[in-house]
Amino acid sequence: MKTIEREKARALRRQGLSVRSIAKKINCSKSSISAWVRDIPLTDEQIDKLKSAQDKGRARAANHFNSSKLKWARIRQQAIDLAKKDIPPGCSLNNLKLIGAALYWAEGYTASRNLFVFANTDPCMIKLMMQFLRKVCNVPFNKLRGRVNIHPTLDIESAQRYWSKISGIPLRQFHKPLLAVSIASKQKRKTLPYGTYRIVISDVMLCSRIKGWIEGLKNWAISSVG
């Protein structure tokens, strides 16, 4: 997928541009643009500013209560709302242990014997992992370390304050930020204004316990096949 072009198209659509105008600006087909921006409705004021009567008609039709787009949006939201109720507001320590171990298995740095490293861009994911570390693993607060990986042109101090508030780890316990300069990071400057956050802990016993829980999950997966 053309990620950069897609983000540009969505930004232009939010500004009220028509599909054909966006296609000309970023040199992509109208069919691609239409697929990328179909979930972004235009306001009545934006529709009135469209030059083409055809574009105005399509935009008004897409915004109609009984349009296919809005019907499916309501169906999807209903499914989300119903599924959300399946997850209880509270979480037992045993469930938190399973969730934390599974998350670290998928997203953590499992190669080290003594260094716990969990990185993510989702603040909710970071908060969940902090609950796992504090409530299940009983990690002493003074052993927790934070680290921000961010593009050097962004506001590094603001990003560190943001992640400190999210994780609860004070800035004095942060490592020096990693400044990303790769091509991939340049593409994510606007979509990741606070960069990526890492929770870092040096503790061989913590790593050993989590690896044991992961092995338990692996055994469960193998024994449950079939």
N, C-alpha and C positions, 0 to 999 in steps of 0.2 A: 504494500500500500504506500502511496505517496503521502507520507505523514506531514511533511512541511506544507505541501499544497493543500491538503485537507484542512489543516489548522488555519491557513490563510483564508480559505473559502468560508469557513465557519465564522471567522472574525468579520469578514466583509458582509456576510449575510446578516449578522447581528446589527451591522450598520445600516441595513435596509436595502442593499443592492440586489438587483434581480439575478437570476441564475445565469442569464446570457451575459450580463455585465461582468459577473465574476469569472465566467469561462474565458472571456477576452482578456481580463486583467492577469490571470495566472496561467493562461495558455493550456487549459484543460477542456475536455469535452463537457457539453452540457449535461449529458447523462451521468457523468461522474460527479459533477457539482451537485446535481439534483439529489443524488444518493447521499452525499456527504452532509447536506444541509436540510434534509427533509424534516428533521425534528425541531427545527428552529422557526417558530412562527413569527410573522411580521406584525407590527402594530398597525392600527388603522391609519395612523399618520404616515408610517413608512410606505404602506400600500398606495396611498394617495400620491406619493412622490414618484412612484414608478412611472416611467415614460410610456411604456407599451401597454395598450389596453389588454393585450393577451396576458402579459405578466401580472397585471392587476387582477384579472379574472382568476388566474391560477392561484395567486396568493390568497384571494378571498375564499376560493373553494377549499384550499388546504386548511384555512382557519375555521371553516364551518364546523359546527358541533358534530354533525353526522359524517364528516369527511373520513375517509379510510384511515388517514394518518392519526387523527384524534381518537377514532374508535379504538385502534390498536394501542394507542398510548394509554387509554383508560383501562383496557384489558390487561396490559402489562403492569400498570400501577396497582390494579386490584390483586394480581398474582403476588406482587411484591408485598403488599400490605398483609395479605393472608399468611404468606410464608414467614413474615417478620414475627407474627404472633406465635410461631412454633418455637422460637427461641425465648426462654424465660429471662426476665430482667436480671435475675441473680445467677451466679455460677458457683457450683461446689468446687472445693479445692481439687478434688479428683478430676473433675471435668477440665478445670483450668490447667492441671498438669498435662492432660492429654492434648489439649489445644496448644499449649506452649511448646511441648515436645514436637508436635507435628509441624508447627510453624518454623521451629528452628531446623528441623529436618529439611524443610523445603527452602527456607530463605537464609539460614544461618551458615556460618563458616565452620564446617564440621571437620576440617582437615587437621586442625591444631589439637594437641593434647592438653594444653593449659590456657588457651586464649578463647574466650567467648566473644564472638562478634556477630551482631545482628543488625542488618542495614535495611532501611525501607524509606519510602517517601510518604507513606500514608500515616498521618498522625494517630489515627485510631489503632493501627497496627502497633505502633510504638507504645501507646498507652497499655494495650493488652499485654505486650511482652513485659512491660514494667511490672504489671500486676503479677504475672507469672514469676518473675525474678524475686519480687519482694514477698509475696504471700506463699508461694509454693517452695521456692528455692531458698528463701530466707537470706538473701544476699545482703551483707552489711552495707549500709548506705554509703560509707566512705570508700567502698571498693568500686562503686559505679563510676564509669567514665563515659563521656559523650564526645562525639566527633562529627563535624559537618563536612560533607563533600559538596562543593558548590563551584559554579563558574566564577572566575575572578572578577568579572564585570558586574556581578550582582552585589547587593548589600549584605556583606558577610556578617557584620555585627548584628543586623536585624535578624538574619537567619539563625544565628546562635542564640539570641534572646528568645526567638520563637520556639526552637527545639528544647531549650532549657525549661520553658514554661510547659511544654507538652510532656516532657519526660520527668520533670521534677528534679532533674540533676542540675545542680548549680553550675554557673559558668566557670567557677574556680576549679571544677573537676572535669573540664573539657580539655581534650587534646588540641593541638594546633590544627586548624581546619585544612582539609585537602582541597586544593584549587584545581578543578577539572578543566582541561584544555583540549580534550579530544573532540573530534568532529561530532560524535553523538551528543556530547554535552552541550555543544553550541546549538544544536537543534532543540535542546530542552531548556534553554535559558528562560523562555517566556512561560513554559508550562510547569517548570519547577523553580519558582522564585526563591524557595527556601532550600533548594538542593536536596541531598539525601542525608539522612541521619543514621549514625551508627551508635549502638550501645556496645561498649567494650568493657570486658571484665577479665582480669588475669587471675584465674583460679582453676587449678588442675582438678580438684574434687568436683567442682561445679560442672566442668566439661565432662568428667567421667560419669556423673549421675545422669546428665542429659543424654549422653550417648547410650547409657543403659536403658533409659526410657524409649529412645528411638529403636533400639534393638528389640524391645518388647513390642513396639508397634509393628515392626517388621515380622516378628514371629506371629503376631495376631493376623496380619495380612496373609501370610503363607498358609496358616492353619485354616483360615476361613474361605480359601479359594474352593469353589465348587460346592 
